[in-house]
Amino acid sequence: MGMSDDNCSTQLIDGDGAFNVSGVDNFVKAVKLGECGLSYAVVSIMGPQSSGKSTLLNHLFGTNFREMDAFRGRSQTTKGIWLAKCAGIEPCTLVMDLEGTDGRERGEDDTAFEKQSALFALAVSDVVLINMWCHDIGREQAANKPLLKTVFQVMMRLFSPRRTTLLFVIRDKTRTPMENLEPLLREDIQKIWDTVPKPQAHKETPLSEFFNVEVTALSSYEEKEDLFKEQVATLRQRFFHSIAPGGLAGDRRGVVPASGFSFSAQQIWEVIKENRDLDLPAHKVMVATVRCEEIANEKFVLLAENEDWRHLEEAVQSGPVSGFGKKLSSIFHTCLSEYDAEAVFFDEGVRNAKRQILETKILQLIQPAYQSMLAHLRSRTLDDFKEAFDKALISGKQFALAAHDCSKHSMSVFEEGCADATIEQANWDPSKVRDKVRRDIDAHIAAVRASKLSELNSLYEGKLNKALSEPVEALLDAASDNTWPAIRNLLQRETESAVSGLSKDISGFDIDQKTTNEMLASLENYARSVVEAKAKEEAGRVLIRMKDRFSTLFSHDSDSMPRIWTGKEDIRAITKTARSASLKLLSVMAAVRLDDDSDNIANTLSLALVDTTSTSSTNRSITSFDPLASSTWEEVPPTKTLITPVQCKNLWRQFKTETEYSVSQAIAAQEANKRNNNWLPPPWAILALVVLGFNEFMTLLRNPLYLGIIFVGFLLAKALWVQLDISGEFRNGALPGILSIGTKFLPTVMNLLRKLAEEGQKPADVGPQRNPPTDQSAENGVPIYSDSASSSSSTITSSRNEIDHPSTLQQRRVEKN
C-alpha cells in the first residue's frame, strides 16, 4: 500500500515468516515515528480467521486493512502480520493485524505460526485485542480457548514480562446483558490460566500479574451497522492518551523508544523464529546498545563534517584562533545534546556508556587541533617574550627585573590563551605545555644572561688587555730593579678597577654568589695571564732587546747624543756598562715575578757572565760547577720560568758575538781619528823649518805678490784635497790611496780648470758689472770675480768640517754596518 496517507499500512511479516526490514524502515520514516520518543503505543489484534478483525480495526482506528468479501466466502484475508498507523489518535498509535487462527489454509501447521505471532504480539504490543464471538462464551470447545492457551503459554517465555492489557472484544453481542457475559468470560479465562503449565517460579502467580483484562462488546456489523459504528466510536475514545497512568497502555516497563521500534521488532521476531525464550530486559538493553551506537556514530559523522568545525580546524593550523575553546565547546555541546535528545528514552546505562564512547571519539578528533592551538600559543608566547625582553634590556632596564617582569607578563598572557582554548567537555590539562613554555623562557633568559655576561667579561678583558699590554711592554723594555714591582702595582690597580666594575655590572643579573666569585676570579686570572703572556712574548725577543739596549748605551753618551770616537773615550768601560745593562734586561726577562717572591737570578747571571774576570784562576779551576748548567732557577717554579739558565747562557754568547763587531768598529774609528789628527810634522822638524827657511820667509814678506800666489795655490790645493778626498782615500792604506788619487787627479784638475774658464767668460757676456767680493777675498786683498771661487770655497769649508771631525764619517759607516 502507499505511504502518502496518514493511515498508511505495510506488511510487517509476510506469510512465510520473513521480516520486511526495508518496508518497516520506510513506514517508520513516513509516519515520523522516530520523533515520538516514548510517546507512542502499539495495539495488536488476535482472533479466529474471518472473525472481522480487519473490519473492526478499520472502523476503530481509521486504517485501511484488507477486509473479507462476504460474497466470496469465508477465507483467509490477512496473511502474516500487517502494520498501520491509527488515524487521528494521540499519542501516535500503531496497530498490528495478525493472521487469524484456525485457518484452513495453513491446516495442521498453523499452531507454529500462531504461537510465534502471538508471542511477537505480546512482546511488542501494549494492548492486545482478543476478537471473539459472543456465542463462544461458556462453550468448552469454543474457538477462543486454543487461542487463549497459546497466549498464556507463550507468555511464560517472556522473562520479566510486562503487564499487557488484554481487551476482549465480544462480537455480535446477543440480548444477554453484558453484566452476565463478563463474569462467564472471566471465569473461562481463569480456568484456562489455571490449566496452562507454568514454570516453577510462576506456579502461584495470579493472572493479574501478567495481564490487565478488559472486556467490551459490539453489536453485529452486518445486522446493526449503525449501532456497531456508535459502539466502536465509544471504544475509540479509550485509546486516546492510552499511555497515561491508568490508561489502556499504562504499563510502560518494557517500552522501546520509537526510534528503535523497527530494529527491536526485527530482533524479537528473529529470536522467536529460532524458538528461543525472549528475555525482554536483555532485549531492551540490546536494542539500546545498537540504537545508541547508531545514534552516536551518526552524530560523530555529522560533527566531523560540520562546516564550523572544518573552518576551525583549518584556521588553527596556521595560527591561534580567538575564542577557540568556546567555539569548539559549542560544537561539542551541540553534538552531545543531539545525541541525548535521540537516545534519552533508551536504557540509561547503555545510553551513558555510548555517550562516553562518543565523547572519547570526539575528543580524539579535536585533540590535534587543541594541541596545535597550544603549540601556537607556546610559540607566540615565547616570541612575544623575546621581543619584550630585548626591548626592556635596550631601554636600560636591569636584567633580573626585566626577566622577571617579562616572564610574568608572558606567562599571564599564556594562561589567558589557555583559558580561551579550554574545551569544557575535555578537561585537558595544559600543565605540560605550560611547563614547556616556562622552560623555554628560562632557557632563553639563561642564554641571554650567558651572552650578556660573556660580553661584559669580554669588555673588561679587553680593557685589561689594553691597560696592561703596552705598559707592561714598556716596563719590561726599561728593565730595572723596579720593573716587576711596578708591574705588580699596575696589575693590582687595573685588576681591582676591572673587578669592581664587573662586580657592579653583574649585580643586576641575579646570579648566585658562587657564580659571581667564579667570574671575578676568572677576570683576575685573565689579568695575570695577560701580563704573563706579554712577558713571555717579550722574553722571546730578549736578544733583540738586549742588542738594542747595548747599541743605545754604546753609541750614545749620557745626554743621548751620538758618540764621536775621538780617541779619548774608554771603550772598555763603555762596553762593560752597556753589557751590564743588557744583562740586567736578561735577568728581568728570565722569570715572571708577580707574587713578590725573591730570587737570585740577577746575581747568578752577573757572576757567571760578567764578573768572571774577578774570580781568580785558582778558584775557577777548583770550582768546576757552572751555575748556568741547569734548566731551572733556584726558588723559581718552572711555571714562572721564561728563560732557563741554559738558554740565558746561549743568549749571552750569541749577544756577545753579535755586539763584538760594534766594539771593533768603535776601536777602529778611534785609531783612524788618531791618525787623521797627527798630520803635522814633529816639533823638531818644525823648528828646523823655521831656522833653515828664515831667508825664504823674509823674501815672502818683502814681496807681497808671492803671498797672493801662494794663497791662490793654497786654495787650489784645498779644492783638490776636498775633491779627491785624500784623507778618505788614505784611510784604507798608502798604496791603495796613491793608486786611487792617481786615477782621479787629472780629471779633477781638468774639471776645475774648465769651471774657472767658464766663470772667467761670464763677466764679458753679462757686462762690466762685477760680483761683490767675498769676505775672504777682501781679507786677502785678492779680488775674485767668478762664482767658481765661491763654490770652491764652500766645498773647501765642508771638506774642512769633515777633516775636523773624521769620526763622524767613521761612525756613520759603523752604524750602517
PyMOL commands that set and color helices and strands:
alter all, ss='L'
color gray80, all
select helices_A, chain A and resi 21-31+33-36+53-61+70-72+107-124+134-136+144-155+178-195+200-202+207-209+225-237+258-273+280-304+307-318+324-343+348-394+399-421+431-478+483-509+513-540+542-555+571-589+601-614+617-622+638-640+645-677+683-692+694-702+704-724+726-732+734-766+775-780+787-804+806-816
alter helices_A, ss='H'
color red, helices_A
select strands_A, chain A and resi 9-13+40-46+81-85+92-98+127-133+158-159+164-171+211-217+278-279
alter strands_A, ss='S'
color yellow, strands_A
deselect
rebuild
show_as cartoon
